[in-house]
Amino acid sequence: MTDRKKSAAGRHQRVQAIKRSSWPSLLEALNSRPHRVGVDDLLDACAAAWTAIRIERGEAICLPEKGTECDQGRPMRIWA
């Protein structure tokens, strides 16, 4: 993503990514969200759900590769 998630361009980028994921139910959730739930928060939740499913299926990639640790000895990973 190249734009902030709270900007119109950033929201558009994230919605387009959800559309490419072939999960129309995620977009349905976006359109039927309670008014108190921010669009950016729901988009974050969609990204987390998408990543969790990809991890479960063995389709996700880990950046950097497993085993990299930060200064405190804890693993530092981003899953995509």
PyMOL CGO cylinders between C-alpha atoms (Angstrom):
from pymol import cmd
from pymol.cgo import CYLINDER

trace = [
    CYLINDER, 0.00, 0.00, 0.00, 1.33, 3.40, -0.91, 0.3, 1, 1, 1, 1, 1, 1,
    CYLINDER, 1.33, 3.40, -0.91, -1.25, 5.64, 0.74, 0.3, 1, 1, 1, 1, 1, 1,
    CYLINDER, -1.25, 5.64, 0.74, -2.35, 6.05, 4.35, 0.3, 1, 1, 1, 1, 1, 1,
    CYLINDER, -2.35, 6.05, 4.35, -5.24, 3.82, 5.36, 0.3, 1, 1, 1, 1, 1, 1,
    CYLINDER, -5.24, 3.82, 5.36, -7.35, 6.78, 6.51, 0.3, 1, 1, 1, 1, 1, 1,
    CYLINDER, -7.35, 6.78, 6.51, -7.07, 8.60, 3.17, 0.3, 1, 1, 1, 1, 1, 1,
    CYLINDER, -7.07, 8.60, 3.17, -9.54, 8.08, 0.32, 0.3, 1, 1, 1, 1, 1, 1,
    CYLINDER, -9.54, 8.08, 0.32, -6.73, 6.76, -1.88, 0.3, 1, 1, 1, 1, 1, 1,
    CYLINDER, -6.73, 6.76, -1.88, -5.58, 4.38, 0.87, 0.3, 1, 1, 1, 1, 1, 1,
    CYLINDER, -5.58, 4.38, 0.87, -9.12, 3.05, 1.42, 0.3, 1, 1, 1, 1, 1, 1,
    CYLINDER, -9.12, 3.05, 1.42, -9.48, 2.55, -2.34, 0.3, 1, 1, 1, 1, 1, 1,
    CYLINDER, -9.48, 2.55, -2.34, -6.21, 0.57, -2.50, 0.3, 1, 1, 1, 1, 1, 1,
    CYLINDER, -6.21, 0.57, -2.50, -7.31, -1.67, 0.34, 0.3, 1, 1, 1, 1, 1, 1,
    CYLINDER, -7.31, -1.67, 0.34, -10.79, -2.28, -1.08, 0.3, 1, 1, 1, 1, 1, 1,
    CYLINDER, -10.79, -2.28, -1.08, -9.21, -3.19, -4.42, 0.3, 1, 1, 1, 1, 1, 1,
    CYLINDER, -9.21, -3.19, -4.42, -6.92, -5.67, -2.63, 0.3, 1, 1, 1, 1, 1, 1,
    CYLINDER, -6.92, -5.67, -2.63, -9.96, -7.25, -0.96, 0.3, 1, 1, 1, 1, 1, 1,
    CYLINDER, -9.96, -7.25, -0.96, -11.69, -7.51, -4.35, 0.3, 1, 1, 1, 1, 1, 1,
    CYLINDER, -11.69, -7.51, -4.35, -8.64, -9.32, -5.74, 0.3, 1, 1, 1, 1, 1, 1,
    CYLINDER, -8.64, -9.32, -5.74, -8.76, -11.75, -2.81, 0.3, 1, 1, 1, 1, 1, 1,
    CYLINDER, -8.76, -11.75, -2.81, -11.96, -13.25, -4.26, 0.3, 1, 1, 1, 1, 1, 1,
    CYLINDER, -11.96, -13.25, -4.26, -13.75, -13.00, -0.92, 0.3, 1, 1, 1, 1, 1, 1,
    CYLINDER, -13.75, -13.00, -0.92, -16.92, -11.04, -1.61, 0.3, 1, 1, 1, 1, 1, 1,
    CYLINDER, -16.92, -11.04, -1.61, -18.07, -11.66, 1.96, 0.3, 1, 1, 1, 1, 1, 1,
    CYLINDER, -18.07, -11.66, 1.96, -15.32, -9.31, 3.16, 0.3, 1, 1, 1, 1, 1, 1,
    CYLINDER, -15.32, -9.31, 3.16, -16.72, -6.51, 1.03, 0.3, 1, 1, 1, 1, 1, 1,
    CYLINDER, -16.72, -6.51, 1.03, -20.22, -7.33, 2.25, 0.3, 1, 1, 1, 1, 1, 1,
    CYLINDER, -20.22, -7.33, 2.25, -18.94, -6.86, 5.80, 0.3, 1, 1, 1, 1, 1, 1,
    CYLINDER, -18.94, -6.86, 5.80, -17.51, -3.49, 4.80, 0.3, 1, 1, 1, 1, 1, 1,
    CYLINDER, -17.51, -3.49, 4.80, -20.82, -2.36, 3.34, 0.3, 1, 1, 1, 1, 1, 1,
    CYLINDER, -20.82, -2.36, 3.34, -22.93, -3.58, 6.28, 0.3, 1, 1, 1, 1, 1, 1,
    CYLINDER, -22.93, -3.58, 6.28, -20.66, -2.50, 9.15, 0.3, 1, 1, 1, 1, 1, 1,
    CYLINDER, -20.66, -2.50, 9.15, -22.15, -0.80, 12.20, 0.3, 1, 1, 1, 1, 1, 1,
    CYLINDER, -22.15, -0.80, 12.20, -21.82, 2.99, 12.07, 0.3, 1, 1, 1, 1, 1, 1,
    CYLINDER, -21.82, 2.99, 12.07, -19.53, 3.01, 15.10, 0.3, 1, 1, 1, 1, 1, 1,
    CYLINDER, -19.53, 3.01, 15.10, -16.97, 0.82, 13.28, 0.3, 1, 1, 1, 1, 1, 1,
    CYLINDER, -16.97, 0.82, 13.28, -14.51, 2.85, 11.23, 0.3, 1, 1, 1, 1, 1, 1,
    CYLINDER, -14.51, 2.85, 11.23, -13.82, 1.81, 7.65, 0.3, 1, 1, 1, 1, 1, 1,
    CYLINDER, -13.82, 1.81, 7.65, -10.08, 1.75, 8.37, 0.3, 1, 1, 1, 1, 1, 1,
    CYLINDER, -10.08, 1.75, 8.37, -10.60, -0.55, 11.36, 0.3, 1, 1, 1, 1, 1, 1,
    CYLINDER, -10.60, -0.55, 11.36, -12.72, -2.95, 9.34, 0.3, 1, 1, 1, 1, 1, 1,
    CYLINDER, -12.72, -2.95, 9.34, -10.16, -2.95, 6.53, 0.3, 1, 1, 1, 1, 1, 1,
    CYLINDER, -10.16, -2.95, 6.53, -7.48, -3.84, 9.09, 0.3, 1, 1, 1, 1, 1, 1,
    CYLINDER, -7.48, -3.84, 9.09, -9.65, -6.70, 10.35, 0.3, 1, 1, 1, 1, 1, 1,
    CYLINDER, -9.65, -6.70, 10.35, -10.15, -7.94, 6.78, 0.3, 1, 1, 1, 1, 1, 1,
    CYLINDER, -10.15, -7.94, 6.78, -6.39, -7.91, 6.20, 0.3, 1, 1, 1, 1, 1, 1,
    CYLINDER, -6.39, -7.91, 6.20, -5.81, -9.85, 9.41, 0.3, 1, 1, 1, 1, 1, 1,
    CYLINDER, -5.81, -9.85, 9.41, -8.46, -12.43, 8.47, 0.3, 1, 1, 1, 1, 1, 1,
    CYLINDER, -8.46, -12.43, 8.47, -7.01, -12.80, 4.98, 0.3, 1, 1, 1, 1, 1, 1,
    CYLINDER, -7.01, -12.80, 4.98, -3.53, -13.33, 6.40, 0.3, 1, 1, 1, 1, 1, 1,
    CYLINDER, -3.53, -13.33, 6.40, -4.73, -15.83, 9.02, 0.3, 1, 1, 1, 1, 1, 1,
    CYLINDER, -4.73, -15.83, 9.02, -6.45, -17.91, 6.36, 0.3, 1, 1, 1, 1, 1, 1,
    CYLINDER, -6.45, -17.91, 6.36, -3.34, -17.84, 4.16, 0.3, 1, 1, 1, 1, 1, 1,
    CYLINDER, -3.34, -17.84, 4.16, -1.18, -18.95, 7.12, 0.3, 1, 1, 1, 1, 1, 1,
    CYLINDER, -1.18, -18.95, 7.12, -3.59, -21.82, 7.86, 0.3, 1, 1, 1, 1, 1, 1,
    CYLINDER, -3.59, -21.82, 7.86, -3.53, -22.93, 4.21, 0.3, 1, 1, 1, 1, 1, 1,
    CYLINDER, -3.53, -22.93, 4.21, 0.26, -22.72, 4.04, 0.3, 1, 1, 1, 1, 1, 1,
    CYLINDER, 0.26, -22.72, 4.04, 0.02, -19.99, 1.38, 0.3, 1, 1, 1, 1, 1, 1,
    CYLINDER, 0.02, -19.99, 1.38, 1.39, -17.05, 3.39, 0.3, 1, 1, 1, 1, 1, 1,
    CYLINDER, 1.39, -17.05, 3.39, 4.96, -15.87, 3.19, 0.3, 1, 1, 1, 1, 1, 1,
    CYLINDER, 4.96, -15.87, 3.19, 7.01, -14.77, 6.16, 0.3, 1, 1, 1, 1, 1, 1,
    CYLINDER, 7.01, -14.77, 6.16, 9.13, -11.63, 5.86, 0.3, 1, 1, 1, 1, 1, 1,
    CYLINDER, 9.13, -11.63, 5.86, 11.91, -11.94, 6.77, 0.3, 1, 1, 1, 1, 1, 1,
    CYLINDER, 11.91, -11.94, 6.77, 12.35, -15.67, 6.79, 0.3, 1, 1, 1, 1, 1, 1,
    CYLINDER, 12.35, -15.67, 6.79, 11.66, -17.49, 10.04, 0.3, 1, 1, 1, 1, 1, 1,
    CYLINDER, 11.66, -17.49, 10.04, 14.38, -17.28, 12.63, 0.3, 1, 1, 1, 1, 1, 1,
    CYLINDER, 14.38, -17.28, 12.63, 15.13, -13.56, 12.46, 0.3, 1, 1, 1, 1, 1, 1,
    CYLINDER, 15.13, -13.56, 12.46, 15.13, -12.04, 15.92, 0.3, 1, 1, 1, 1, 1, 1,
    CYLINDER, 15.13, -12.04, 15.92, 15.07, -8.49, 17.24, 0.3, 1, 1, 1, 1, 1, 1,
    CYLINDER, 15.07, -8.49, 17.24, 17.33, -7.14, 19.99, 0.3, 1, 1, 1, 1, 1, 1,
    CYLINDER, 17.33, -7.14, 19.99, 15.19, -8.63, 22.75, 0.3, 1, 1, 1, 1, 1, 1,
    CYLINDER, 15.19, -8.63, 22.75, 15.48, -12.16, 21.32, 0.3, 1, 1, 1, 1, 1, 1,
    CYLINDER, 15.48, -12.16, 21.32, 11.84, -12.30, 20.20, 0.3, 1, 1, 1, 1, 1, 1,
    CYLINDER, 11.84, -12.30, 20.20, 10.88, -13.26, 16.67, 0.3, 1, 1, 1, 1, 1, 1,
    CYLINDER, 10.88, -13.26, 16.67, 10.13, -10.35, 14.33, 0.3, 1, 1, 1, 1, 1, 1,
    CYLINDER, 10.13, -10.35, 14.33, 7.97, -11.36, 11.40, 0.3, 1, 1, 1, 1, 1, 1,
    CYLINDER, 7.97, -11.36, 11.40, 5.45, -9.92, 9.00, 0.3, 1, 1, 1, 1, 1, 1,
    CYLINDER, 5.45, -9.92, 9.00, 3.10, -12.39, 7.36, 0.3, 1, 1, 1, 1, 1, 1,
    CYLINDER, 3.10, -12.39, 7.36, 1.58, -11.69, 3.98, 0.3, 1, 1, 1, 1, 1, 1,
]
cmd.load_cgo(trace, "trace")
